[in-house]
Amino acid sequence: MFMNLIKKIFKPIDLTKGTPWKAIILFAIPIMISTILSNAFSLINSLILKTTVGGDSVTAMNSTGSISAILFNFAYGCTTGFGIIAANKCGEKDNAGLKKAFYNSVFISLIIAFLITVIGLLSYKQLLSFLNIGQQYYEKAGDYYVIILWAFGLILLTNLMDHFINAMGNSTVPLLISIVSTLVNIVLGFLLTGVATLDTKGVAIATLVANLVHFILALLYLMKKYTYLRPTKDAFRFNGKMCKDLLWLGLPLGFQWSILFIGSFYQSSRVNLFGNGIATKASSCYGSYENYLTIPLSVMSSALLSYVGQNFGAKNKERIKAGIKACLLIDVIFYAGILIVGLSTAKYVPYIFLPASEVNDPTNGPRIIFYCATYIRIITPSLILQGFLQLSRSVLQGIKKPLIPFFSGIGELIARIFVCFFFPTWFNPADPLSDTSYIAICFSTPVAWLVSVLIMGGSVIYLFVIKKMDFMDIKKGSSLEKEPTDVSLKK
């Protein structure tokens, strides 16, 4: 009985069958825990540095987040697109196409990782300077980021492996692997900062090793479970048509993610001007906390992406509509809980990421709390917009409409920069670095989300309600949509 239970837990979910909301929820639960653990890497590193070194090291490490967002999220967006192709092939039951997608995705990912590593190593000092972070953080931030840049190829391949496993309907295995890699990160983090006193270098090395463990375990699982993915003499052969399909979906998503975070990068550079660097400490707290608040919403988006991808491959129109409706309702329920948690904990967030002595300092402590709590109180009520835009994005990506999210990202970028540039002066012309001006900058995020919802949400309504999904008018199982399956590759 126990072995049957284990097999059931590890069994992939066919998202083209069963009650839509049940399938999505069952698929989403392991993703939820995996996402918490994934976000825990940053939180754990912050807590380790807070305990073994001090608050300045935490701020230095977290200040690199905006740079990572610009450089790395392009690559992460691309691998998300590659995962959608995998989900489509899985829905079509096309094992040969899935194998081509896997190896060509690895090939493209390595090229992208190499280019980003080179660009990052050449530009990270200038980007840190543009962020306007205090001089006391520069060296520690650079020490951390250089190691992460050298490790980025491994980090990206780890991300790709998880996308492929999820695309095949298995969200449990990435969860278990995340548990193992997180434990590795915790142990090494404490050893390398508390015993070896490597400061931010220590947590960077711990992150590198944890990702190596994650990658090896994920790759071993894929090769053992899906024998048709095992390398053969033609596995590494370049396939022009497949690469074209992967890039057609991956590149717009990559550029969209980068565009989004260019806006966040600019916003961070403006925030760091406030309070003579005190706002930098606050942003290092609320940025991580916001990621945790939005986990339920981002998880539903991830689950819906695989769900839509598989059902688009299976040409099941009505099932896609049912899944969208279910996720919208679930997001509203999650939002109610997020609203309560976010608003009630806003002023206590700095205590999570910074030593109590810094937060209780009579000179700087009240300002840290003000900057952090103000942002959270403004952002939390608007998180429903983020939930809706993420669901809309997943639907459009899953049905291979990547250009709409791309243009939505441009609209979001323009809105965020416009608010950050003009609102502080409009709110307080006499002092653009006043508390009132800071409040104005905080509204740049809700405004950007609203623009994105209008573009992508409006597009989903047009495609599914007005156009009634005519773009999917292809006969189910049409051989024209699937490459011939190589019988020898089947398990």
Residue, then its C-alpha position, 0 to 999 in steps of 0.5 A: m500500500f505504501m509503495n502504491l501511495i508513493k507511485k501515485i504521488f510521483k505519477p504525472i497529472d494529465l491536465t487534459k483529463g478530469t475536472p479542471w479545477k481539481a486537476i489545477i489545484l492538485f498540480a498547483i499544490p506542489i508548485m506552491i511549496s516548490t515556489i516557497l522553497s525557491n524564494a526561500f533561497s533569498l530569504i535563507n541567505s538573508l537570514i544567514l547573513k543577518t545572523t552571521v554577519g549583519g544588516d549591511s551584508v543583507t542589504a548588499m546582497n538584496s540590492t543586486g536583485s534589480i540587476s538580476a531582474i534585468l539580466f536573468n529574467f530575459a533568460y527565464g522568460c525564454t525557458t518559460g517559452f520552451g516549457i510551453i512548447a514541451a507542454n504542447k508536445c505533451g498534450e499532443k502525445d508527441n514524444a519525438g517532438l518533445k525530445k527535439a524540444f528538450y535538446n534544442s532548448v538546452f542548446i539555446s539556453l547555454i548560448i543565452a546563458f553565456l551571452i548574459t554572463v559576459i554582459g553581466l561581468l562587463s556591466y554589473k559595476q555600472l548597473l550598481s552605480f546607476l542604482n544609487i546604492g550606498q558606497q558601503y554596499y558596493e564591494k559586498a554586492g559585487d563579491y556576491y554577484v560575480i559568483i552568481l554570474w559565473a554560475f548562471g549557466l547552471i542556474l538557467l539549466t536548472n530552471l529549464m529542467d523544472h519547466f520540462i518536468n512541470a510541462m509533463g504534468n509532474s509538479t511533485v518531483p521538482l518539490l522534492i528536489s527543491i527540498v533537498s537543494t534548500l537543505v544543502n543551501i542552508v547548511l553550506g550557507f552557515l558553514l561558509t559565512g559563520v565558520a569560513t567568514l566568506d560573507t556574501k561570497g559564502v551565500a553565493i557559493a552555497t547557492l551555486v552548489a545547491n543549484l548544481v545538486h538540483f540540476i543533477l537530480a532533475l536531469l537524472y529523473l528526466m532520463k530515468k522516467y522518460t526513456y525517450l529523452r535519453p541521448t542518442k546519436d541524433a539527439f544533439r543534432f541541430n533542428g532548425k524548425m524546432c529552434k525557430d518554434l522555440l525562439w518564436l515563443g521564448l524570445p518575446l517572453g524573454f524580452q517581455w520579462s526584461i522590459l518589465f524589470i527595466g521598469s523595476f530597476y528604474q524604480s529602485s534607482r529612484v527609491n534608493l535616493f530617499g533617506n540617504g540610503i535608508a530607503t535602500k535597506a527598506s526596499s531590500c526588505y519589502g521586495s523579498y516580502e512582496n515576493y512571498l505575498t504573491i506566491p499564491l497568485s504566481v503559483m496559480s499562474s504557473a499551474l494555468l500555464s502548463y494546463v493551457g499548454q497541454n490542452f492547447g496541444a490537445k485542441n480542447k477549447e472548452r476545457i481551457k475556458a473552464g480552467i481560466k474561470a476556475c483560476l480566476l475564482i481561486d485568485v480572488i479567494f487567495y487575494a482576500g487572505i493576502l490582503i489581511v496578511g499584508l496590511s496587518t504585518a506591514k510595519y513588522v517586515p523589517y524585523i524579518f530581514l534586518p537585525a533588531s538593533e538596526v530597526n530599533d535604532p532611534t535615528n534610522g529605525p523609524r525611517i526604515i519602518f516608514y519606507c517599508a510599511t508605506y510601500i506594502r500598504i500601497i501595494t497590497p490592495s492592488l495585488i489582485l491586479q497582479g493576479f489577473l495580469q499573471l493569469s492573462r499572461s499564462v493564457l496568452q503564452g499557453i495558446k502561443k500568442p507571445l507578442i501580446p504580453f510583449f507589448s503589454g510589457i512595453g506599456e507597463l514599462i512606460a507607465r512605471i517610468f512615467v509615474c516615477f519620473f513625474f509624480p514625485t515632483w507633482f506631489n511635492p514640487a518643493d522637495p522631490l525627495s520628501d515623504t509625499s514624493y516617496i508615496a507617489i513613487c510607490f504608486s508606480t507599481p499599481v499603475a503599471w499593473l493596471v495598464s498590463v491588465l487592460i492590455m492582456g486581460g482585454s486580449v483574453i476577453y477578445l479572443f475567448v469571448i468575442k472571437k470565440m477562439d477561432f484561432m484554435d479551429i484545427k481538428k483535434g489530433s490533426s496530423l498536420e500539427k504534429e511531426p511524425t513520432d519515432v516509434s523507437l523512442k517510445k518507452 
